[in-house]
Structures are given as structure tokens and as C-alpha cells.
Amino acid sequence: MNLDLAACLLTETAAPFFAKLGFYPIAHDEAPVAILATRQAASLCPASAILMARRLPE
């Protein structure tokens, strides 16, 4: 799935909450490069954090 028009987030504890809002978990290697380059994804969030995405309206 193309995630260019998606909102992405990292969470350790709130995945069920965000799933109710339409977010779904994705593998880290599926994330856009711009997301992986953020400080949060690169170093601040632990590797165990769940990466989630939600398509945005076009």
C-alpha cells in the first residue's frame, strides 16, 4: 500500500485506541523514508514501539 498520503505514528501502549480511529499496524520497513528519518523513529522511540498508519483523504 502506498503510504505517501498517510498519517503515521509510533506507540508503545495506545495501539488499541488508535485502531479505533482507523489506524492499522505496519512493518517498519513499509514506512515512508521521511517517517523513518524522524528523531522519534530513528532514536527516541524503542524498537518495540508499534508503527501505525491511516490513509488520508486525497
N, CA, C and O atoms as a printed pandas DataFrame, in Angstrom:
     atom_number atom_name residue_name chain_id  residue_number  x_coord  y_coord  z_coord
0              1         N          MET        A               1    0.846   -1.190    0.000
1              2        CA          MET        A               1    0.000    0.000    0.000
2              3         C          MET        A               1    0.882    1.240    0.000
3              4         O          MET        A               1    1.878    1.299    0.721
4              5         N          ASN        A               2    0.520    2.221   -0.800
5              6        CA          ASN        A               2    1.245    3.482   -0.868
6              7         C          ASN        A               2    0.885    4.321    0.363
7              8         O          ASN        A               2   -0.282    4.638    0.591
8              9         N          LEU        A               3    1.889    4.669    1.137
9             10        CA          LEU        A               3    1.648    5.434    2.363
10            11         C          LEU        A               3    2.027    6.897    2.208
11            12         O          LEU        A               3    2.201    7.596    3.207
12            13         N          ASP        A               4    2.159    7.378    0.966
13            14        CA          ASP        A               4    2.516    8.776    0.756
14            15         C          ASP        A               4    1.453    9.720    1.313
15            16         O          ASP        A               4    1.780   10.810    1.781
16            17         N          LEU        A               5    0.191    9.315    1.267
17            18        CA          LEU        A               5   -0.897   10.124    1.815
18            19         C          LEU        A               5   -1.448    9.462    3.066
19            20         O          LEU        A               5   -2.628    9.119    3.140
20            21         N          ALA        A               6   -0.567    9.288    4.049
21            22        CA          ALA        A               6   -0.972    8.624    5.282
22            23         C          ALA        A               6   -0.429    9.376    6.479
23            24         O          ALA        A               6    0.620   10.017    6.419
24            25         N          ALA        A               7   -1.172    9.277    7.563
25            26        CA          ALA        A               7   -0.681    9.751    8.853
26            27         C          ALA        A               7   -0.050    8.543    9.529
27            28         O          ALA        A               7   -0.640    7.463    9.550
28            29         N          CYS        A               8    1.136    8.718   10.075
29            30        CA          CYS        A               8    1.832    7.624   10.751
30            31         C          CYS        A               8    2.128    8.022   12.190
31            32         O          CYS        A               8    2.300    9.200   12.503
32            33         N          LEU        A               9    2.185    7.018   13.058
33            34        CA          LEU        A               9    2.517    7.271   14.454
34            35         C          LEU        A               9    3.227    6.067   15.035
35            36         O          LEU        A               9    3.131    4.956   14.513
36            37         N          LEU        A              10    3.931    6.299   16.111
37            38        CA          LEU        A              10    4.578    5.241   16.881
38            39         C          LEU        A              10    3.968    5.250   18.272
39            40         O          LEU        A              10    3.775    6.313   18.862
40            41         N          THR        A              11    3.665    4.071   18.798
41            42        CA          THR        A              11    3.099    3.979   20.135
42            43         C          THR        A              11    3.572    2.702   20.818
43            44         O          THR        A              11    3.799    1.681   20.171
44            45         N          GLU        A              12    3.712    2.780   22.121
45            46        CA          GLU        A              12    4.035    1.594   22.911
46            47         C          GLU        A              12    2.796    1.042   23.609
47            48         O          GLU        A              12    2.718   -0.154   23.890
48            49         N          THR        A              13    1.839    1.907   23.887
49            50        CA          THR        A              13    0.721    1.481   24.735
50            51         C          THR        A              13   -0.661    1.797   24.184
51            52         O          THR        A              13   -1.650    1.280   24.704
52            53         N          ALA        A              14   -0.766    2.618   23.163
53            54        CA          ALA        A              14   -2.083    3.111   22.739
54            55         C          ALA        A              14   -2.564    2.530   21.407
55            56         O          ALA        A              14   -3.449    3.110   20.776
56            57         N          ALA        A              15   -2.008    1.409   20.968
57            58        CA          ALA        A              15   -2.422    0.829   19.691
58            59         C          ALA        A              15   -3.925    0.549   19.630
59            60         O          ALA        A              15   -4.543    0.844   18.607
60            61         N          PRO        A              16   -4.539   -0.005   20.678
61            62        CA          PRO        A              16   -5.990   -0.245   20.607
62            63         C          PRO        A              16   -6.796    1.050   20.429
63            64         O          PRO        A              16   -7.792    1.066   19.704
64            65         N          PHE        A              17   -6.374    2.114   21.077
65            66        CA          PHE        A              17   -7.057    3.401   20.940
66            67         C          PHE        A              17   -6.970    3.891   19.498
67            68         O          PHE        A              17   -7.981    4.272   18.908
68            69         N          PHE        A              18   -5.763    3.882   18.928
69            70        CA          PHE        A              18   -5.592    4.379   17.571
70            71         C          PHE        A              18   -6.248    3.467   16.537
71            72         O          PHE        A              18   -6.689    3.943   15.491
72            73         N          ALA        A              19   -6.319    2.175   16.812
73            74        CA          ALA        A              19   -7.018    1.255   15.903
74            75         C          ALA        A              19   -8.495    1.641   15.795
75            76         O          ALA        A              19   -9.084    1.524   14.721
76            77         N          LYS        A              20   -9.091    2.093   16.881
77            78        CA          LYS        A              20  -10.491    2.535   16.860
78            79         C          LYS        A              20  -10.671    3.783   16.000
79            80         O          LYS        A              20  -11.780    4.078   15.553
80            81         N          LEU        A              21   -9.597    4.506   15.773
81            82        CA          LEU        A              21   -9.632    5.717   14.945
82            83         C          LEU        A              21   -9.248    5.439   13.494
83            84         O          LEU        A              21   -9.118    6.365   12.693
84            85         N          GLY        A              22   -9.068    4.168   13.161
85            86        CA          GLY        A              22   -8.778    3.806   11.781
86            87         C          GLY        A              22   -7.321    3.546   11.457
87            88         O          GLY        A              22   -6.989    3.277   10.302
88            89         N          PHE        A              23   -6.441    3.619   12.448
89            90        CA          PHE        A              23   -5.027    3.317   12.227
90            91         C          PHE        A              23   -4.828    1.805   12.250
91            92         O          PHE        A              23   -5.556    1.087   12.935
92            93         N          TYR        A              24   -3.843    1.330   11.504
93            94        CA          TYR        A              24   -3.536   -0.094   11.479
94            95         C          TYR        A              24   -2.025   -0.253   11.567
95            96         O          TYR        A              24   -1.283    0.600   11.081
96            97         N          PRO        A              25   -1.565   -1.335   12.180
97            98        CA          PRO        A              25   -0.117   -1.530   12.310
98            99         C          PRO        A              25    0.525   -1.850   10.966
99           100         O          PRO        A              25   -0.058   -2.536   10.126
100          101         N          ILE        A              26    1.726   -1.342   10.785
101          102        CA          ILE        A              26    2.511   -1.648    9.589
102          103         C          ILE        A              26    3.924   -2.020   10.030
103          104         O          ILE        A              26    4.373   -1.633   11.109
104          105         N          ALA        A              27    4.607   -2.763    9.192
105          106        CA          ALA        A              27    6.003   -3.107    9.462
106          107         C          ALA        A              27    6.868   -1.863    9.286
107          108         O          ALA        A              27    6.586   -1.013    8.442
108          109         N          HIS        A              28    7.902   -1.769   10.076
109          110        CA          HIS        A              28    8.780   -0.598    9.988
110          111         C          HIS        A              28    9.372   -0.446    8.590
111          112         O          HIS        A              28    9.587    0.676    8.132
112          113         N          ASP        A              29    9.636   -1.551    7.912
113          114        CA          ASP        A              29   10.223   -1.446    6.575
114          115         C          ASP        A              29    9.217   -1.014    5.513
115          116         O          ASP        A              29    9.597   -0.781    4.366
116          117         N          GLU        A              30    7.929   -0.901    5.880
117          118        CA          GLU        A              30    6.903   -0.399    4.961
118          119         C          GLU        A              30    6.697    1.108    5.102
119          120         O          GLU        A              30    6.010    1.717    4.282
120          121         N          ALA        A              31    7.282    1.710    6.127
121          122        CA          ALA        A              31    7.071    3.132    6.393
122          123         C          ALA        A              31    7.797    3.994    5.370
123          124         O          ALA        A              31    8.858    3.619    4.872
124          125         N          PRO        A              32    7.219    5.152    5.058
125          126        CA          PRO        A              32    7.925    6.091    4.174
126          127         C          PRO        A              32    9.281    6.493    4.778
127          128         O          PRO        A              32    9.427    6.589    5.996
128          129         N          VAL        A              33   10.242    6.719    3.922
129          130        CA          VAL        A              33   11.583    7.104    4.370
130          131         C          VAL        A              33   11.525    8.344    5.257
131          132         O          VAL        A              33   12.273    8.448    6.229
132          133         N          ALA        A              34   10.648    9.275    4.930
133          134        CA          ALA        A              34   10.540   10.509    5.721
134          135         C          ALA        A              34   10.134   10.210    7.166
135          136         O          ALA        A              34   10.564   10.909    8.083
136          137         N          ILE        A              35    9.327    9.199    7.372
137          138        CA          ILE        A              35    8.922    8.823    8.736
138          139         C          ILE        A              35   10.097    8.177    9.463
139          140         O          ILE        A              35   10.377    8.511   10.614
140          141         N          LEU        A              36   10.776    7.263    8.802
141          142        CA          LEU        A              36   11.903    6.568    9.429
142          143         C          LEU        A              36   13.051    7.517    9.755
143          144         O          LEU        A              36   13.869    7.220   10.626
144          145         N          ALA        A              37   13.121    8.650    9.068
145          146        CA          ALA        A              37   14.200    9.611    9.289
146          147         C          ALA        A              37   13.929   10.546   10.472
147          148         O          ALA        A              37   14.819   11.300   10.866
148          149         N          THR        A              38   12.723   10.513   11.045
149          150        CA          THR        A              38   12.428   11.391   12.178
150          151         C          THR        A              38   13.207   10.956   13.407
151          152         O          THR        A              38   13.599    9.795   13.520
152          153         N          ARG        A              39   13.432   11.883   14.327
153          154        CA          ARG        A              39   14.139   11.556   15.569
154          155         C          ARG        A              39   13.389   10.491   16.351
155          156         O          ARG        A              39   13.996    9.610   16.961
156          157         N          GLN        A              40   12.068   10.578   16.328
157          158        CA          GLN        A              40   11.267    9.608   17.073
158          159         C          GLN        A              40   11.510    8.192   16.554
159          160         O          GLN        A              40   11.774    7.280   17.338
160          161         N          ALA        A              41   11.422    8.008   15.249
161          162        CA          ALA        A              41   11.587    6.678   14.664
162          163         C          ALA        A              41   13.043    6.213   14.722
163          164         O          ALA        A              41   13.312    5.025   14.905
164          165         N          ALA        A              42   13.971    7.144   14.567
165          166        CA          ALA        A              42   15.382    6.776   14.493
166          167         C          ALA        A              42   16.001    6.499   15.854
167          168         O          ALA        A              42   16.886    5.650   15.965
168          169         N          SER        A              43   15.546    7.213   16.912
169          170        CA          SER        A              43   16.252    7.025   18.185
170          171         C          SER        A              43   15.410    7.213   19.446
171          172         O          SER        A              43   15.715    6.596   20.467
172          173         N          LEU        A              44   14.379    8.030   19.414
173          174        CA          LEU        A              44   13.652    8.317   20.648
174          175         C          LEU        A              44   12.701    7.201   21.071
175          176         O          LEU        A              44   12.594    6.895   22.259
176          177         N          CYS        A              45   12.019    6.599   20.120
177          178        CA          CYS        A              45   11.085    5.516   20.442
178          179         C          CYS        A              45   11.831    4.187   20.414
179          180         O          CYS        A              45   12.685    3.973   19.554
180          181         N          PRO        A              46   11.514    3.297   21.349
181          182        CA          PRO        A              46   12.193    2.000   21.343
182          183         C          PRO        A              46   11.786    1.166   20.125
183          184         O          PRO        A              46   10.748    1.412   19.511
184          185         N          ALA        A              47   12.602    0.196   19.793
185          186        CA          ALA        A              47   12.326   -0.684   18.655
186          187         C          ALA        A              47   11.019   -1.445   18.844
187          188         O          ALA        A              47   10.416   -1.899   17.872
188          189         N          SER        A              48   10.584   -1.585   20.087
189          190        CA          SER        A              48    9.337   -2.308   20.366
190          191         C          SER        A              48    8.088   -1.475   20.089
191          192         O          SER        A              48    6.979   -2.007   20.132
192          193         N          ALA        A              49    8.244   -0.175   19.803
193          194        CA          ALA        A              49    7.093    0.679   19.518
194          195         C          ALA        A              49    6.393    0.200   18.246
195          196         O          ALA        A              49    7.042   -0.187   17.274
196          197         N          ILE        A              50    5.074    0.234   18.268
197          198        CA          ILE        A              50    4.272   -0.193   17.129
198          199         C          ILE        A              50    4.116    0.988   16.176
199          200         O          ILE        A              50    3.726    2.081   16.587
200          201         N          LEU        A              51    4.419    0.764   14.924
201          202        CA          LEU        A              51    4.242    1.779   13.893
202          203         C          LEU        A              51    2.859    1.583   13.293
203          204         O          LEU        A              51    2.508    0.479   12.877
204          205         N          MET        A              52    2.079    2.648   13.248
205          206        CA          MET        A              52    0.717    2.572   12.733
206          207         C          MET        A              52    0.517    3.640   11.682
207          208         O          MET        A              52    1.184    4.675   11.692
208          209         N          ALA        A              53   -0.421    3.378   10.762
209          210        CA          ALA        A              53   -0.702    4.321    9.683
210          211         C          ALA        A              53   -2.205    4.386    9.443
211          212         O          ALA        A              53   -2.956    3.472    9.785
212          213         N          ARG        A              54   -2.613    5.496    8.844
213          214        CA          ARG        A              54   -4.009    5.680    8.433
214          215         C          ARG        A              54   -3.992    6.515    7.164
215          216         O          ARG        A              54   -3.401    7.594    7.127
216          217         N          ARG        A              55   -4.646    6.009    6.121
217          218        CA          ARG        A              55   -4.734    6.755    4.867
218          219         C          ARG        A              55   -5.486    8.057    5.091
219          220         O          ARG        A              55   -6.472    8.101    5.826
220          221         N          LEU        A              56   -5.008    9.114    4.450
221          222        CA          LEU        A              56   -5.676   10.410    4.499
222          223         C          LEU        A              56   -6.518   10.577    3.236
223          224         O          LEU        A              56   -6.192   10.015    2.190
224          225         N          PRO        A              57   -7.585   11.339    3.333
225          226        CA          PRO        A              57   -8.377   11.586    2.126
226          227         C          PRO        A              57   -7.541   12.322    1.086
227          228         O          PRO        A              57   -6.715   13.170    1.422
228          229         N          GLU        A              58   -7.763   11.994   -0.149
229          230        CA          GLU        A              58   -6.991   12.636   -1.225
230          231         C          GLU        A              58   -7.529   13.976   -1.590
231          232         O          GLU        A              58   -6.988   14.639   -2.475
